[in-house]
Amino acid sequence: MKNYNPNNCNSCLRAVIKDQWGNTISLFGKHAFEYSIIIEHPERTTKFTFKNGKEARKKFNELKKKK
């Protein structure tokens, strides 16, 4: 099994949606490392961090259903 160095991986934008309240919800992630969901509102920005993509996609899909 090959080991990857997190410092050599770039965080990529995986998905973006806009909800009914005008918030922009973005899913960012590194291949096998840290994933983040960023919720941007005109007045504030909230960031949720996850250990892996599976947890992040699950939460992102929950937020997408509320759309």
C-alpha positions in Angstrom: 0.0 0.0 0.0 1.3 3.4 -1.0 1.5 6.2 1.6 0.6 9.7 0.5 1.9 12.9 2.0 -0.8 15.4 2.8 1.5 18.3 2.1 1.7 17.2 -1.6 -2.1 17.1 -2.1 -4.2 20.1 -3.1 -7.6 20.8 -1.8 -10.1 20.8 -4.7 -13.6 22.1 -5.0 -15.8 19.0 -5.2 -19.4 20.4 -5.3 -21.3 23.7 -4.9 -25.0 24.3 -4.3 -27.1 27.4 -3.4 -29.9 26.9 -0.9 -33.3 28.6 -0.6 -31.9 31.3 1.8 -29.2 32.4 -0.6 -26.3 30.5 1.2 -23.6 29.0 -0.9 -22.6 25.6 0.3 -19.2 24.3 -1.0 -17.6 20.9 -0.5 -13.7 21.0 -0.6 -11.4 18.0 -0.1 -8.0 16.4 -0.4 -8.0 13.0 -2.0 -7.6 10.8 1.1 -7.3 13.3 3.9 -9.2 16.3 5.2 -12.6 17.4 3.7 -14.4 20.6 4.5 -17.9 22.0 4.0 -18.0 25.8 3.8 -21.4 27.6 4.2 -21.1 31.2 3.0 -23.8 33.7 4.0 -23.5 37.4 3.2 -22.9 38.2 6.9 -20.8 35.2 8.0 -18.9 32.1 6.9 -19.1 28.7 8.6 -16.6 25.9 8.1 -17.1 22.2 9.1 -14.1 19.9 8.9 -14.2 16.1 8.5 -11.6 13.3 8.7 -12.6 11.7 5.4 -14.8 12.2 2.3 -17.5 9.7 3.4 -18.5 11.7 6.4 -18.3 15.0 4.5 -20.4 13.7 1.6 -23.0 12.4 4.0 -23.4 15.8 5.7 -23.3 17.6 2.3 -26.2 15.4 1.0 -28.2 16.2 4.2 -27.7 19.9 3.5 -28.6 19.4 -0.2 -31.9 17.8 0.8 -32.8 20.9 2.9 -32.3 22.9 -0.3 
